[in-house]
């Protein structure tokens, strides 16, 4: 997957994860970063659990699910850490 496609995937996955979780970081740049890091986290977890490489094709459903689930995990972790303060 190309660099620009990965940024687009991250932005859209971050937006979808924020809608599912009912909030997250404000701003398109932070949402894009959330999606990109979420895709990396999701891909890493999928590699550990399923021994797969789901981030290979832009139009593959496993790529999108991996990025969205990874972003949801990051939002959940952020809320967990920020609620303790």
C-alpha positions as CSV (number, residue, x, y, z in Angstrom):
1,X,0.0,0.0,0.0
2,X,1.3,3.4,-0.9
3,X,2.1,6.2,1.6
4,X,-0.9,8.4,0.5
5,X,-3.3,5.5,0.6
6,X,-2.1,4.7,4.1
7,X,-2.8,8.3,5.2
8,X,-6.3,8.2,3.7
9,X,-6.9,4.8,5.3
10,X,-5.8,6.3,8.7
11,X,-8.0,9.3,8.4
12,X,-11.1,7.3,7.5
13,X,-10.4,4.6,10.0
14,X,-9.9,7.3,12.7
15,X,-13.2,8.9,11.8
16,X,-15.1,5.6,11.9
17,X,-13.5,4.6,15.2
18,X,-14.4,8.0,16.7
19,X,-18.0,7.5,15.6
20,X,-18.2,4.0,17.0
21,X,-16.7,5.0,20.3
22,X,-18.6,8.3,20.6
23,X,-15.7,10.6,20.6
24,X,-11.9,10.8,20.5
25,X,-9.3,13.4,19.8
26,X,-10.5,16.6,18.1
27,X,-9.2,17.8,14.8
28,X,-8.5,16.0,11.5
29,X,-4.8,15.8,12.0
30,X,-5.1,14.0,15.4
31,X,-7.8,11.8,14.0
32,X,-5.6,10.9,11.1
33,X,-2.7,10.1,13.4
34,X,-5.0,8.1,15.5
35,X,-6.1,6.1,12.5
36,X,-2.5,5.6,11.2
37,X,-1.2,4.4,14.6
38,X,-4.4,2.3,15.1
39,X,-3.7,0.6,11.7
40,X,-0.1,-0.1,12.8
41,X,-1.3,-1.4,16.2
42,X,-4.1,-3.5,14.6
43,X,-1.7,-4.9,12.0
44,X,0.8,-5.8,14.7
45,X,-1.8,-7.5,16.8
46,X,-3.2,-9.4,13.8
47,X,0.3,-10.6,13.0
48,X,0.7,-11.9,16.5
49,X,-2.7,-13.5,16.9
50,X,-3.4,-14.7,13.4
51,X,0.0,-14.8,11.8
52,X,-1.3,-12.6,9.0
53,X,-0.4,-9.5,7.1
54,X,-3.7,-7.6,6.8
55,X,-2.3,-4.2,5.8
56,X,-1.4,-5.2,2.2
57,X,-4.3,-4.0,0.0
58,X,-6.2,-0.7,0.3
59,X,-9.6,-2.1,-0.8
60,X,-9.4,-5.3,1.3
61,X,-11.9,-5.6,4.1
62,X,-9.3,-7.0,6.5
63,X,-7.2,-3.9,6.1
64,X,-10.1,-1.7,7.0
65,X,-11.2,-3.8,10.0
66,X,-7.7,-4.0,11.3
67,X,-7.3,-0.2,11.1
68,X,-10.6,0.5,12.7
69,X,-10.2,-2.1,15.5
70,X,-6.7,-0.8,16.2
71,X,-8.0,2.8,16.4
72,X,-10.8,1.7,18.8
73,X,-8.2,0.0,21.0
74,X,-6.2,3.3,21.1
75,X,-9.3,5.4,22.0
76,X,-10.2,2.9,24.7
77,X,-6.7,3.0,26.1
78,X,-6.7,6.8,26.0
79,X,-9.9,6.9,27.9
80,X,-8.6,4.3,30.4
81,X,-5.5,6.3,31.1
82,X,-7.1,9.7,31.1
83,X,-9.9,8.6,33.5
84,X,-7.4,7.8,36.2
85,X,-6.2,11.4,36.4
